[in-house]
Amino acid sequence: RNTIKKWRIKEEWFFDKQRSVMDVRIIGLAPMQEDRNEDGSLTGSFSPIFWVHFPEARKVLINAEVFNLVKNDAERRTYDDIFWKRMFGSTIVKEANVMNREVSEYMVGLDALLEAERIKEEIFNLEHDLWEY
């Protein structure tokens, strides 16, 4: 039975001086499994099973095809395509900070989602402030 429902992705966002662009590098992947109580009922939270270094995992991911939901026979996608081309939706759960806390440790519910959007907007603004029009 397939118990992997989500993936946690650890990324590094950086400014590439050679190309003068903000860029992102995937560092690691962790399959997430839904947590269960002692009686076997689902709790609704997820925890990582293990971490894999993304550059080393690409050798395996490039050979694993992804189910094609739109039934487009012209293109065969692999897990490597999905991660490398960033064809996924995500929510920021942590940024580097002094106390090394995740967003969920100091914000709850809607406030946590708004904090994730604030971090995303901060990265966006940092990139766009580099250019003068």
Disulfide bonds with the S-S distance in Angstrom:
none
